[in-house]
Amino acid sequence: MVSMNLNSFQTLVSTENRARLFFKKACWKNGPVFCTRCKSRKIYRILGKRYRCKRCKYTFTDFSGRWINRLNISQKDWLWVIKLFELDVSA
């Protein structure tokens, strides 16, 4: 994550949806969405913010199998954790 000024950061964390879109863009920066299990690009959207692979029938989200999905922390809170780490704030 590139260092950003506090005004830009405040805008980014103003809503959960903006924070989610920031991470989603980072997750799929190399092209379109693909199945995280079989790497197929033949996917379709299903209810909510989920996808299903036509090839292997795996259901996944933008953050399945990624570090951001390991803990039950909102995307806004992840951005705060990263920002505080960047500012070298101790626990």
N, C-alpha and C positions, 0 to 999 in steps of 0.2 A: 504494500500500500504506500503510495506516494504521500509525503507530508503535505498537509493542506492547512490553510489558515482557519482560524476559529469560526469566522463567519460562514465559510463554505461548509465546515463540519456541522455547525448548528443547523443549517438548512438540510443537510443530509440526514441528521438524526431527528428532525422535526416530526416525522411520522414513521411508523413501522413499515409502511409500504415503500417509502423512499429508500429506507435502509435495505429492505428485501431486494428491491430492484438494483441497488448498487452491487450487492453480492451476486445476484443472478447474472448481471452483466459480466462480472469477473469470472464466474464459473463457466460461461459459454463464450468467452472472448475469441476462441479459435474457430468459430463457425456456429452452425445451427445445433440445436439440441439433439443428442443421440442417446441411445440406451446405455446406461452405465454398467450393465452386465455383459451384453453381447456386442456392444458398439454399433448396432444397426441404427441407421438414420430413419428407418420406417417406424415412426411413432405417431401417436395421436393423443390429444388432450382428453382427460376425463374430468369428472366432477372435482371441484376445488382447483388447487394449483398442482395437479398431478398429471403424469403422462403414463401411457402404456405402450409397450413395444409390440408391434404386430408380429415380429419374428419369434420372440421367446416369451411373450405375454407378461413380462416383468412390469410391475407398477412402481413408479419412482417419482421423486420430486426433484426440483433443481438442486437440492442439497443432499440427496441420498448418497451415502458412501463418502462424504466429505467431512473435513474436520468441523465445519460449522454446524453439522447435524449431530455431533457426538454428545453434546450437553443440551439440556432443556433451557437454553438461553435465547432470548429474542435477538433478532438481527440488530436492533438498536443497541442492546447491551453489548453485543459483540463489537460493534463499532466503538463504543466507549472503552471497552477493555483494550482494544488495539490503540486507540488514541492515548490512553493513560500510559500504556507501555511505551509508545513513541515519545511521550513527554518525560519518561523515566521517573514516574511517580511510584513511590514504594507502597507496598501493601500496608 
